[in-house]
């Protein structure tokens, strides 16, 4: 499984939200992470919430797809930010859906 992203967008995201995509991808190592679909109509996107270094974060991303030329699943990170207190509580209480 390989995560990709636009480096410029990662830098902008870090300035705006204090979180670069290289760090954000670590949310997928959280065994308690939860995914939910994004209602966006322009492309299939997902929101994943989990913790990185004890901080709850939300990552918006595409769902992994197998890319034969790479011999692996590839997905793209679109944005990442610290979860709001409401989102964090929902995650901790198992209500993030």
Biopython code that builds the backbone (N, CA, C, O; Angstrom):
import numpy as np
from Bio.PDB.StructureBuilder import StructureBuilder

atoms = [
    (1, "UNK", "N", (0.846, -1.178, 0.000)),
    (1, "UNK", "CA", (0.000, 0.000, 0.000)),
    (1, "UNK", "C", (0.888, 1.236, 0.000)),
    (1, "UNK", "O", (1.784, 1.375, 0.832)),
    (2, "UNK", "N", (0.625, 2.123, -0.940)),
    (2, "UNK", "CA", (1.443, 3.338, -1.058)),
    (2, "UNK", "C", (0.534, 4.564, -1.087)),
    (2, "UNK", "O", (-0.461, 4.599, -1.810)),
    (3, "UNK", "N", (0.890, 5.555, -0.297)),
    (3, "UNK", "CA", (0.151, 6.816, -0.269)),
    (3, "UNK", "C", (0.888, 7.849, -1.091)),
    (3, "UNK", "O", (2.109, 7.975, -1.001)),
    (4, "UNK", "N", (0.134, 8.595, -1.903)),
    (4, "UNK", "CA", (0.717, 9.662, -2.714)),
    (4, "UNK", "C", (0.041, 10.979, -2.347)),
    (4, "UNK", "O", (-1.033, 10.996, -1.746)),
    (5, "UNK", "N", (0.684, 12.073, -2.717)),
    (5, "UNK", "CA", (0.099, 13.393, -2.510)),
    (5, "UNK", "C", (0.906, 14.415, -3.277)),
    (5, "UNK", "O", (2.037, 14.161, -3.693)),
    (6, "UNK", "N", (0.312, 15.557, -3.453)),
    (6, "UNK", "CA", (0.959, 16.699, -4.081)),
    (6, "UNK", "C", (1.813, 17.384, -3.006)),
    (6, "UNK", "O", (1.298, 17.807, -1.970)),
    (7, "UNK", "N", (3.114, 17.487, -3.263)),
    (7, "UNK", "CA", (4.032, 18.072, -2.268)),
    (7, "UNK", "C", (3.686, 19.523, -1.944)),
    (7, "UNK", "O", (3.769, 19.940, -0.789)),
    (8, "UNK", "N", (3.295, 20.295, -2.970)),
    (8, "UNK", "CA", (2.920, 21.689, -2.716)),
    (8, "UNK", "C", (1.697, 21.757, -1.809)),
    (8, "UNK", "O", (1.638, 22.576, -0.892)),
    (9, "UNK", "N", (0.727, 20.892, -2.072)),
    (9, "UNK", "CA", (-0.481, 20.870, -1.244)),
    (9, "UNK", "C", (-0.146, 20.449, 0.190)),
    (9, "UNK", "O", (-0.753, 20.944, 1.139)),
    (10, "UNK", "N", (0.813, 19.542, 0.347)),
    (10, "UNK", "CA", (1.237, 19.126, 1.680)),
    (10, "UNK", "C", (1.835, 20.305, 2.447)),
    (10, "UNK", "O", (1.569, 20.476, 3.637)),
    (11, "UNK", "N", (2.641, 21.114, 1.763)),
    (11, "UNK", "CA", (3.243, 22.290, 2.415)),
    (11, "UNK", "C", (2.167, 23.308, 2.812)),
    (11, "UNK", "O", (2.211, 23.878, 3.902)),
    (12, "UNK", "N", (1.205, 23.527, 1.913)),
    (12, "UNK", "CA", (0.103, 24.447, 2.216)),
    (12, "UNK", "C", (-0.707, 23.912, 3.396)),
    (12, "UNK", "O", (-1.082, 24.670, 4.291)),
    (13, "UNK", "N", (-0.974, 22.611, 3.395)),
    (13, "UNK", "CA", (-1.735, 21.988, 4.479)),
    (13, "UNK", "C", (-0.998, 22.146, 5.811)),
    (13, "UNK", "O", (-1.616, 22.394, 6.846)),
    (14, "UNK", "N", (0.332, 21.999, 5.771)),
    (14, "UNK", "CA", (1.110, 22.147, 7.007)),
    (14, "UNK", "C", (1.037, 23.583, 7.532)),
    (14, "UNK", "O", (0.917, 23.798, 8.738)),
    (15, "UNK", "N", (1.108, 24.557, 6.634)),
    (15, "UNK", "CA", (0.993, 25.955, 7.070)),
    (15, "UNK", "C", (-0.400, 26.240, 7.635)),
    (15, "UNK", "O", (-0.543, 26.939, 8.638)),
    (16, "UNK", "N", (-1.417, 25.693, 6.982)),
    (16, "UNK", "CA", (-2.802, 25.968, 7.381)),
    (16, "UNK", "C", (-3.234, 25.187, 8.621)),
    (16, "UNK", "O", (-3.896, 25.732, 9.504)),
    (17, "UNK", "N", (-2.852, 23.896, 8.683)),
    (17, "UNK", "CA", (-3.349, 23.013, 9.743)),
    (17, "UNK", "C", (-2.263, 22.460, 10.671)),
    (17, "UNK", "O", (-2.568, 21.755, 11.633)),
    (18, "UNK", "N", (-0.988, 22.783, 10.380)),
    (18, "UNK", "CA", (0.090, 22.286, 11.225)),
    (18, "UNK", "C", (0.366, 20.802, 11.055)),
    (18, "UNK", "O", (0.916, 20.162, 11.952)),
    (19, "UNK", "N", (-0.017, 20.248, 9.900)),
    (19, "UNK", "CA", (0.109, 18.807, 9.678)),
    (19, "UNK", "C", (0.469, 18.540, 8.219)),
    (19, "UNK", "O", (-0.311, 18.841, 7.316)),
    (20, "UNK", "N", (1.661, 17.971, 7.992)),
    (20, "UNK", "CA", (2.037, 17.614, 6.623)),
    (20, "UNK", "C", (1.528, 16.206, 6.311)),
    (20, "UNK", "O", (1.185, 15.447, 7.218)),
    (21, "UNK", "N", (1.484, 15.868, 5.031)),
    (21, "UNK", "CA", (0.901, 14.587, 4.621)),
    (21, "UNK", "C", (1.789, 13.397, 4.971)),
    (21, "UNK", "O", (1.289, 12.287, 5.151)),
    (22, "UNK", "N", (3.097, 13.614, 5.067)),
    (22, "UNK", "CA", (3.985, 12.522, 5.470)),
    (22, "UNK", "C", (3.625, 12.057, 6.883)),
    (22, "UNK", "O", (3.615, 10.858, 7.161)),
    (23, "UNK", "N", (3.334, 12.998, 7.764)),
    (23, "UNK", "CA", (2.890, 12.657, 9.120)),
    (23, "UNK", "C", (1.461, 12.131, 9.098)),
    (23, "UNK", "O", (1.142, 11.170, 9.799)),
    (24, "UNK", "N", (0.605, 12.752, 8.302)),
    (24, "UNK", "CA", (-0.811, 12.360, 8.246)),
    (24, "UNK", "C", (-0.991, 10.899, 7.844)),
    (24, "UNK", "O", (-1.913, 10.236, 8.319)),
    (25, "UNK", "N", (-0.117, 10.392, 6.971)),
    (25, "UNK", "CA", (-0.276, 9.005, 6.524)),
    (25, "UNK", "C", (-0.128, 8.002, 7.670)),
    (25, "UNK", "O", (-0.544, 6.851, 7.540)),
    (26, "UNK", "N", (0.454, 8.422, 8.775)),
    (26, "UNK", "CA", (0.620, 7.536, 9.928)),
    (26, "UNK", "C", (-0.710, 7.166, 10.572)),
    (26, "UNK", "O", (-0.775, 6.198, 11.330)),
    (27, "UNK", "N", (-1.781, 7.923, 10.283)),
    (27, "UNK", "CA", (-3.098, 7.589, 10.827)),
    (27, "UNK", "C", (-3.522, 6.188, 10.383)),
    (27, "UNK", "O", (-4.285, 5.520, 11.082)),
    (28, "UNK", "N", (-3.034, 5.745, 9.232)),
    (28, "UNK", "CA", (-3.422, 4.437, 8.705)),
    (28, "UNK", "C", (-2.728, 3.285, 9.444)),
    (28, "UNK", "O", (-3.029, 2.115, 9.204)),
    (29, "UNK", "N", (-1.803, 3.624, 10.341)),
    (29, "UNK", "CA", (-1.181, 2.614, 11.204)),
    (29, "UNK", "C", (-1.971, 2.402, 12.492)),
    (29, "UNK", "O", (-1.701, 1.462, 13.239)),
    (30, "UNK", "N", (-2.944, 3.271, 12.754)),
    (30, "UNK", "CA", (-3.753, 3.165, 13.974)),
    (30, "UNK", "C", (-4.740, 2.009, 13.808)),
    (30, "UNK", "O", (-5.605, 2.071, 12.935)),
    (31, "UNK", "N", (-4.634, 0.957, 14.622)),
    (31, "UNK", "CA", (-5.550, -0.179, 14.474)),
    (31, "UNK", "C", (-7.006, 0.181, 14.780)),
    (31, "UNK", "O", (-7.913, -0.581, 14.447)),
    (32, "UNK", "N", (-7.233, 1.330, 15.407)),
    (32, "UNK", "CA", (-8.600, 1.746, 15.741)),
    (32, "UNK", "C", (-9.137, 2.825, 14.799)),
    (32, "UNK", "O", (-10.183, 3.416, 15.067)),
    (33, "UNK", "N", (-8.421, 3.085, 13.692)),
    (33, "UNK", "CA", (-8.887, 4.103, 12.742)),
    (33, "UNK", "C", (-10.261, 3.712, 12.204)),
    (33, "UNK", "O", (-10.616, 2.535, 12.152)),
    (34, "UNK", "N", (-11.023, 4.730, 11.804)),
    (34, "UNK", "CA", (-12.372, 4.522, 11.267)),
    (34, "UNK", "C", (-12.497, 5.317, 9.973)),
    (34, "UNK", "O", (-12.063, 6.467, 9.898)),
    (35, "UNK", "N", (-13.092, 4.696, 8.955)),
    (35, "UNK", "CA", (-13.325, 5.354, 7.665)),
    (35, "UNK", "C", (-14.808, 5.675, 7.519)),
    (35, "UNK", "O", (-15.664, 4.950, 8.025)),
    (36, "UNK", "N", (-15.100, 6.772, 6.820)),
    (36, "UNK", "CA", (-16.479, 7.047, 6.405)),
    (36, "UNK", "C", (-16.421, 7.744, 5.047)),
    (36, "UNK", "O", (-15.474, 8.478, 4.766)),
    (37, "UNK", "N", (-17.423, 7.517, 4.212)),
    (37, "UNK", "CA", (-17.409, 8.159, 2.894)),
    (37, "UNK", "C", (-17.642, 9.662, 3.010)),
    (37, "UNK", "O", (-18.355, 10.131, 3.897)),
    (38, "UNK", "N", (-17.031, 10.398, 2.105)),
    (38, "UNK", "CA", (-17.217, 11.841, 1.989)),
    (38, "UNK", "C", (-18.356, 12.060, 0.996)),
    (38, "UNK", "O", (-18.372, 11.432, -0.063)),
    (39, "UNK", "N", (-19.295, 12.926, 1.310)),
    (39, "UNK", "CA", (-20.415, 13.135, 0.386)),
    (39, "UNK", "C", (-20.054, 13.929, -0.868)),
    (39, "UNK", "O", (-20.939, 14.262, -1.657)),
    (40, "UNK", "N", (-18.781, 14.236, -1.067)),
    (40, "UNK", "CA", (-18.335, 14.981, -2.241)),
    (40, "UNK", "C", (-18.775, 14.275, -3.520)),
    (40, "UNK", "O", (-18.700, 13.050, -3.615)),
    (41, "UNK", "N", (-19.231, 15.041, -4.492)),
    (41, "UNK", "CA", (-19.735, 14.446, -5.730)),
    (41, "UNK", "C", (-18.706, 14.412, -6.851)),
    (41, "UNK", "O", (-18.912, 13.706, -7.839)),
    (42, "UNK", "N", (-17.607, 15.147, -6.733)),
    (42, "UNK", "CA", (-16.669, 15.214, -7.848)),
    (42, "UNK", "C", (-15.755, 13.998, -7.955)),
    (42, "UNK", "O", (-15.291, 13.682, -9.050)),
    (43, "UNK", "N", (-15.489, 13.322, -6.870)),
    (43, "UNK", "CA", (-14.725, 12.079, -6.889)),
    (43, "UNK", "C", (-14.991, 11.329, -5.587)),
    (43, "UNK", "O", (-15.418, 11.918, -4.594)),
    (44, "UNK", "N", (-14.735, 10.029, -5.606)),
    (44, "UNK", "CA", (-14.942, 9.242, -4.393)),
    (44, "UNK", "C", (-13.843, 9.575, -3.390)),
    (44, "UNK", "O", (-12.659, 9.358, -3.644)),
    (45, "UNK", "N", (-14.260, 10.099, -2.261)),
    (45, "UNK", "CA", (-13.323, 10.464, -1.199)),
    (45, "UNK", "C", (-13.788, 9.841, 0.104)),
    (45, "UNK", "O", (-14.964, 9.523, 0.283)),
    (46, "UNK", "N", (-12.837, 9.677, 1.003)),
    (46, "UNK", "CA", (-13.116, 9.100, 2.320)),
    (46, "UNK", "C", (-12.504, 9.974, 3.393)),
    (46, "UNK", "O", (-11.491, 10.634, 3.162)),
    (47, "UNK", "N", (-13.116, 9.980, 4.562)),
    (47, "UNK", "CA", (-12.556, 10.607, 5.761)),
    (47, "UNK", "C", (-12.110, 9.465, 6.667)),
    (47, "UNK", "O", (-12.876, 8.539, 6.932)),
    (48, "UNK", "N", (-10.892, 9.534, 7.129)),
    (48, "UNK", "CA", (-10.404, 8.560, 8.100)),
    (48, "UNK", "C", (-9.986, 9.323, 9.346)),
    (48, "UNK", "O", (-9.280, 10.328, 9.267)),
    (49, "UNK", "N", (-10.434, 8.831, 10.501)),
    (49, "UNK", "CA", (-10.031, 9.420, 11.774)),
    (49, "UNK", "C", (-9.255, 8.370, 12.558)),
    (49, "UNK", "O", (-9.599, 7.188, 12.559)),
    (50, "UNK", "N", (-8.219, 8.822, 13.212)),
    (50, "UNK", "CA", (-7.399, 7.959, 14.049)),
    (50, "UNK", "C", (-6.420, 8.837, 14.801)),
    (50, "UNK", "O", (-6.507, 10.064, 14.747)),
    (51, "UNK", "N", (-5.498, 8.216, 15.495)),
    (51, "UNK", "CA", (-4.545, 9.005, 16.267)),
    (51, "UNK", "C", (-3.133, 8.848, 15.729)),
    (51, "UNK", "O", (-2.735, 7.785, 15.250)),
    (52, "UNK", "N", (-2.397, 9.937, 15.824)),
    (52, "UNK", "CA", (-0.972, 9.972, 15.501)),
    (52, "UNK", "C", (-0.314, 10.688, 16.669)),
    (52, "UNK", "O", (-0.596, 11.859, 16.922)),
    (53, "UNK", "N", (0.552, 9.997, 17.372)),
    (53, "UNK", "CA", (1.211, 10.599, 18.531)),
    (53, "UNK", "C", (0.232, 11.051, 19.599)),
    (53, "UNK", "O", (0.469, 12.044, 20.286)),
    (54, "UNK", "N", (-0.869, 10.324, 19.739)),
    (54, "UNK", "CA", (-1.865, 10.655, 20.754)),
    (54, "UNK", "C", (-2.828, 11.762, 20.369)),
    (54, "UNK", "O", (-3.685, 12.138, 21.168)),
    (55, "UNK", "N", (-2.703, 12.291, 19.156)),
    (55, "UNK", "CA", (-3.583, 13.362, 18.679)),
    (55, "UNK", "C", (-4.534, 12.791, 17.636)),
    (55, "UNK", "O", (-4.099, 12.127, 16.695)),
    (56, "UNK", "N", (-5.834, 13.047, 17.797)),
    (56, "UNK", "CA", (-6.824, 12.579, 16.817)),
    (56, "UNK", "C", (-6.778, 13.482, 15.592)),
    (56, "UNK", "O", (-6.864, 14.705, 15.704)),
    (57, "UNK", "N", (-6.642, 12.862, 14.419)),
    (57, "UNK", "CA", (-6.612, 13.627, 13.175)),
    (57, "UNK", "C", (-7.600, 13.034, 12.174)),
    (57, "UNK", "O", (-7.970, 11.863, 12.254)),
    (58, "UNK", "N", (-8.013, 13.874, 11.236)),
    (58, "UNK", "CA", (-8.889, 13.486, 10.131)),
    (58, "UNK", "C", (-8.072, 13.613, 8.853)),
    (58, "UNK", "O", (-7.448, 14.647, 8.610)),
    (59, "UNK", "N", (-8.073, 12.568, 8.038)),
    (59, "UNK", "CA", (-7.410, 12.597, 6.739)),
    (59, "UNK", "C", (-8.471, 12.356, 5.671)),
    (59, "UNK", "O", (-9.232, 11.392, 5.747)),
    (60, "UNK", "N", (-8.515, 13.237, 4.678)),
    (60, "UNK", "CA", (-9.395, 13.061, 3.524)),
    (60, "UNK", "C", (-8.535, 12.464, 2.421)),
    (60, "UNK", "O", (-7.446, 12.958, 2.131)),
    (61, "UNK", "N", (-9.040, 11.387, 1.805)),
    (61, "UNK", "CA", (-8.219, 10.656, 0.838)),
    (61, "UNK", "C", (-9.090, 9.889, -0.143)),
    (61, "UNK", "O", (-10.294, 9.735, 0.061)),
    (62, "UNK", "N", (-8.461, 9.412, -1.209)),
    (62, "UNK", "CA", (-9.136, 8.496, -2.119)),
    (62, "UNK", "C", (-8.986, 7.094, -1.553)),
    (62, "UNK", "O", (-8.104, 6.834, -0.735)),
    (63, "UNK", "N", (-9.856, 6.194, -1.997)),
    (63, "UNK", "CA", (-9.755, 4.803, -1.553)),
    (63, "UNK", "C", (-8.641, 4.122, -2.342)),
    (63, "UNK", "O", (-8.487, 4.399, -3.531)),
    (64, "UNK", "N", (-7.860, 3.240, -1.721)),
    (64, "UNK", "CA", (-6.779, 2.563, -2.441)),
    (64, "UNK", "C", (-7.295, 1.754, -3.638)),
    (64, "UNK", "O", (-8.321, 1.079, -3.561)),
    (65, "UNK", "N", (-6.557, 1.844, -4.731)),
    (65, "UNK", "CA", (-6.854, 1.085, -5.945)),
    (65, "UNK", "C", (-5.581, 0.352, -6.376)),
    (65, "UNK", "O", (-4.476, 0.884, -6.275)),
    (66, "UNK", "N", (-5.761, -0.865, -6.852)),
    (66, "UNK", "CA", (-4.604, -1.611, -7.341)),
    (66, "UNK", "C", (-4.156, -1.015, -8.669)),
    (66, "UNK", "O", (-4.960, -0.834, -9.583)),
    (67, "UNK", "N", (-2.865, -0.711, -8.765)),
    (67, "UNK", "CA", (-2.274, -0.160, -9.983)),
    (67, "UNK", "C", (-1.313, -1.214, -10.520)),
    (67, "UNK", "O", (-0.223, -1.391, -9.978)),
    (68, "UNK", "N", (-1.713, -1.920, -11.591)),
    (68, "UNK", "CA", (-0.880, -3.017, -12.106)),
    (68, "UNK", "C", (0.557, -2.606, -12.414)),
    (68, "UNK", "O", (1.488, -3.364, -12.142)),
    (69, "UNK", "N", (0.747, -1.408, -12.983)),
    (69, "UNK", "CA", (2.105, -0.983, -13.336)),
    (69, "UNK", "C", (2.993, -0.804, -12.106)),
    (69, "UNK", "O", (4.217, -0.866, -12.213)),
    (70, "UNK", "N", (2.386, -0.583, -10.945)),
    (70, "UNK", "CA", (3.148, -0.431, -9.706)),
    (70, "UNK", "C", (3.157, -1.713, -8.896)),
    (70, "UNK", "O", (3.957, -1.868, -7.973)),
    (71, "UNK", "N", (2.257, -2.641, -9.245)),
    (71, "UNK", "CA", (2.163, -3.892, -8.502)),
    (71, "UNK", "C", (1.732, -3.699, -7.062)),
    (71, "UNK", "O", (2.063, -4.504, -6.192)),
    (72, "UNK", "N", (0.988, -2.623, -6.811)),
    (72, "UNK", "CA", (0.604, -2.289, -5.442)),
    (72, "UNK", "C", (-0.677, -1.464, -5.455)),
    (72, "UNK", "O", (-1.091, -0.953, -6.496)),
    (73, "UNK", "N", (-1.295, -1.343, -4.286)),
    (73, "UNK", "CA", (-2.426, -0.441, -4.128)),
    (73, "UNK", "C", (-1.891, 0.964, -3.879)),
    (73, "UNK", "O", (-0.920, 1.156, -3.148)),
    (74, "UNK", "N", (-2.547, 1.944, -4.506)),
    (74, "UNK", "CA", (-2.122, 3.332, -4.385)),
    (74, "UNK", "C", (-3.347, 4.182, -4.060)),
    (74, "UNK", "O", (-4.421, 3.977, -4.626)),
    (75, "UNK", "N", (-3.183, 5.130, -3.152)),
    (75, "UNK", "CA", (-4.239, 6.080, -2.809)),
    (75, "UNK", "C", (-3.599, 7.451, -2.628)),
    (75, "UNK", "O", (-2.387, 7.570, -2.454)),
    (76, "UNK", "N", (-4.437, 8.479, -2.673)),
    (76, "UNK", "CA", (-3.937, 9.853, -2.610)),
    (76, "UNK", "C", (-4.521, 10.578, -1.402)),
    (76, "UNK", "O", (-5.729, 10.534, -1.167)),
    (77, "UNK", "N", (-3.664, 11.238, -0.646)),
    (77, "UNK", "CA", (-4.109, 12.085, 0.465)),
    (77, "UNK", "C", (-4.460, 13.453, -0.105)),
    (77, "UNK", "O", (-3.693, 14.041, -0.868)),
    (78, "UNK", "N", (-5.632, 13.948, 0.281)),
    (78, "UNK", "CA", (-6.142, 15.219, -0.227)),
    (78, "UNK", "C", (-5.964, 16.329, 0.804)),
    (78, "UNK", "O", (-5.564, 17.440, 0.455)),
    (79, "UNK", "N", (-6.255, 16.038, 2.062)),
    (79, "UNK", "CA", (-6.067, 17.022, 3.130)),
    (79, "UNK", "C", (-6.002, 16.304, 4.472)),
    (79, "UNK", "O", (-6.357, 15.130, 4.583)),
    (80, "UNK", "N", (-5.547, 17.024, 5.478)),
    (80, "UNK", "CA", (-5.441, 16.457, 6.829)),
    (80, "UNK", "C", (-5.488, 17.598, 7.831)),
    (80, "UNK", "O", (-4.993, 18.697, 7.584)),
    (81, "UNK", "N", (-6.101, 17.299, 8.972)),
    (81, "UNK", "CA", (-6.197, 18.309, 10.027)),
    (81, "UNK", "C", (-6.446, 17.623, 11.357)),
    (81, "UNK", "O", (-6.815, 16.449, 11.409)),
    (82, "UNK", "N", (-6.238, 18.369, 12.427)),
    (82, "UNK", "CA", (-6.569, 17.873, 13.754)),
    (82, "UNK", "C", (-8.092, 17.758, 13.849)),
    (82, "UNK", "O", (-8.813, 18.634, 13.371)),
    (83, "UNK", "N", (-8.577, 16.688, 14.459)),
    (83, "UNK", "CA", (-10.021, 16.504, 14.635)),
    (83, "UNK", "C", (-10.568, 17.567, 15.582)),
    (83, "UNK", "O", (-9.883, 18.005, 16.506)),
    (84, "UNK", "N", (-11.808, 17.974, 15.338)),
    (84, "UNK", "CA", (-12.470, 18.899, 16.261)),
    (84, "UNK", "C", (-12.792, 18.142, 17.552)),
    (84, "UNK", "O", (-12.801, 16.911, 17.553)),
    (85, "UNK", "N", (-13.055, 18.848, 18.638)),
    (85, "UNK", "CA", (-13.439, 18.144, 19.873)),
    (85, "UNK", "C", (-14.656, 17.236, 19.666)),
    (85, "UNK", "O", (-14.704, 16.134, 20.212)),
    (86, "UNK", "N", (-15.631, 17.691, 18.887)),
    (86, "UNK", "CA", (-16.824, 16.869, 18.612)),
    (86, "UNK", "C", (-16.439, 15.587, 17.859)),
    (86, "UNK", "O", (-16.900, 14.500, 18.206)),
    (87, "UNK", "N", (-15.588, 15.721, 16.820)),
    (87, "UNK", "CA", (-15.146, 14.551, 16.053)),
    (87, "UNK", "C", (-14.338, 13.600, 16.927)),
    (87, "UNK", "O", (-14.500, 12.382, 16.843)),
    (88, "UNK", "N", (-13.473, 14.154, 17.763)),
    (88, "UNK", "CA", (-12.650, 13.317, 18.642)),
    (88, "UNK", "C", (-13.526, 12.516, 19.600)),
    (88, "UNK", "O", (-13.307, 11.321, 19.797)),
    (89, "UNK", "N", (-14.518, 13.179, 20.193)),
    (89, "UNK", "CA", (-15.441, 12.477, 21.100)),
    (89, "UNK", "C", (-16.203, 11.375, 20.370)),
    (89, "UNK", "O", (-16.344, 10.265, 20.883)),
    (90, "UNK", "N", (-16.692, 11.685, 19.174)),
    (90, "UNK", "CA", (-17.430, 10.680, 18.392)),
    (90, "UNK", "C", (-16.536, 9.481, 18.109)),
    (90, "UNK", "O", (-16.986, 8.338, 18.197)),
    (91, "UNK", "N", (-15.276, 9.728, 17.770)),
    (91, "UNK", "CA", (-14.315, 8.649, 17.510)),
    (91, "UNK", "C", (-14.095, 7.819, 18.774)),
    (91, "UNK", "O", (-14.148, 6.590, 18.736)),
    (92, "UNK", "N", (-13.849, 8.498, 19.885)),
    (92, "UNK", "CA", (-13.579, 7.796, 21.145)),
    (92, "UNK", "C", (-14.782, 6.993, 21.634)),
    (92, "UNK", "O", (-14.627, 5.971, 22.302)),
    (93, "UNK", "N", (-15.979, 7.463, 21.297)),
    (93, "UNK", "CA", (-17.201, 6.775, 21.723)),
    (93, "UNK", "C", (-17.739, 5.812, 20.662)),
    (93, "UNK", "O", (-18.815, 5.238, 20.827)),
    (94, "UNK", "N", (-16.986, 5.639, 19.576)),
    (94, "UNK", "CA", (-17.404, 4.711, 18.524)),
    (94, "UNK", "C", (-18.575, 5.202, 17.695)),
    (94, "UNK", "O", (-19.315, 4.399, 17.126)),
    (95, "UNK", "N", (-18.752, 6.537, 17.620)),
    (95, "UNK", "CA", (-19.878, 7.096, 16.874)),
    (95, "UNK", "C", (-19.453, 7.804, 15.601)),
    (95, "UNK", "O", (-20.291, 8.443, 14.966)),
    (96, "UNK", "N", (-18.211, 7.724, 15.203)),
    (96, "UNK", "CA", (-17.746, 8.388, 13.980)),
    (96, "UNK", "C", (-18.121, 7.504, 12.802)),
    (96, "UNK", "O", (-17.464, 6.498, 12.532)),
    (97, "UNK", "N", (-19.183, 7.888, 12.105)),
    (97, "UNK", "CA", (-19.660, 7.064, 10.978)),
    (97, "UNK", "C", (-19.934, 7.915, 9.780)),
    (97, "UNK", "O", (-20.341, 7.402, 8.738)),
]
sb = StructureBuilder()
sb.init_structure("model")
sb.init_model(0)
sb.init_chain("A")
sb.init_seg("    ")
for serial, (resi, resn, name, xyz) in enumerate(atoms, 1):
    if name == "N":
        sb.init_residue(resn, " ", resi, " ")
    sb.init_atom(name, np.array(xyz, "f"), 0.0, 1.0, " ", f" {name:<3s}", serial, name[0])
structure = sb.get_structure()
